[in-house]
Amino acid sequence: MTKLMNAFRSWPRQGPTLRFRLLLWFLVVLVATSVALILLVNTMAAALIPSTINIIPIYGADTQSPTAPAISVPREDIPAIVARTLDEVRTISLVALGLTILVGGVGAYLLTGVALRPVSRLSREIVGIDSDKLSRRLLWQGPADEVKQLADAFDKVLEQLERAFTRQGRFAADAAHELRTPLAILRTNLEVVHSDPAATLADYRDMTTTQERILTRLEQLVSDLLLLTREEQDRNFGEVYLLPLLEEVVADMTPLAQERGVELRLMAESELATRGDEVLLRPIFRNLVDNGIRYNRPGGRVLVNVKVELKWAVIQISDTGIGIPVEEQSRILDRFYRPQASRSRQNGGAGLGLSIVSHLVYLHGGHLEIESTPGVGSTFTVWLPKLNTDFTGSMLD
């Protein structure tokens, strides 16, 4: 009873508890059912008792029948008897109603407490979990009821949060490491020139050239990091024609291909359209073509092939480059990861290119496939949902 009074007192501050709401609803149903039952009983009593008394062989006191009962009732008192009987039925009904509500309310309060006890215990265990204890699991033991379903669902959420926090921590550490290196180079150049009293104008120009190169790298790194943080709410989706987009990418990358002595070619079966954000689609193909050129050999080839597979627009970027070792293919999409071969040839960037590609393809509802043979080359296949159009602006499906 004390807990019930505490629940009433805490209502204005935090609202009614689940236990109190369940008790209230139970009492509403109980009262409504009891009142309906009492009305039914009293209505039937009022209808049946008078007719029942009338068919009983009761004789008045003035009757001189030899078969008259030992106790005679005056006829004028029979209506009073009926009324008194009905009054007693009503009184008994009201007392029964009060006892039913009292006993039912107390019983309902106790039963809801027992039923909600696992929820309270689950709540206490959940409260003890914070960002430093995401590895904990509830591992709820009990019947396969709604409480266990809730506990299992919370364990899955904890698992997802733990993975997300781990990725976030690793990403922050890797980003700090990648940013520290160019900043350290900038500071070193400044200190060397400033500490040299005999520094000439040519030295300052060399320092400026170095700083410009480092700043360009920093700008690219920041741009890549921003792409990796793009989420669904940042997308501006619409109808995007893939062939003009790929032609632009190939045209932009042709000077680099010529500089490296690599043939760059685009092949397409037909025009295709997808639903996407052109600003986010361009880095997908630009990164893949750029990798195909940079990690290629003189006289090599990069082929961009566009085709249709059922309801998918399939874009394949194949190269004849150095390939990716089998043991590194499972990590190639990790952020800031660079294969050993790219490091040795000084071609590696920040290690974000393929992570960006994978992330952006996922945002567009597609997926990325990788096939690579060391010393032979690699093929990156981008699968994007295809839109059927008549290429006059109307959608067919």
Buried (B, 14 or more C-beta within 10 A) or exposed (E): EEEBEEBEEEEEEEEBBEBBEBBEEBBEEBBEEBEEBBEEBBEEBBEEBBEEBEEEEBBEEEEEEEEBEEEBBEEEEBEEBBEEBBEEBBEEBEEBBEEBBEEBBEEBBEEBBEEBEBBEBBEEBBEEBEEEEBEBBBEBEEEEEEBBEBBBEBBEEBEEEBEEEEEEEEBEEBBEEBBEEBEEBBEEBEEEBEEEEEBEEEBEEBBEEBBEEBEEBBEEBEEBBEBBEBEEEEBEBEEBBBBEBBBBBBEEBBEBBEEBEBBBEBEBEEEBBBBBBBBBBBBBBBBBBBBBBBBBBEEBBBBBBBBEEEEBBBBBBBBBBBBBBEEBBEEBBBBBBBBEBBEEEEBBBBBBBBBBBBBBBEBBEBEBEBBBEBEEBBBBBBBBEBBEBEEEEEEEE
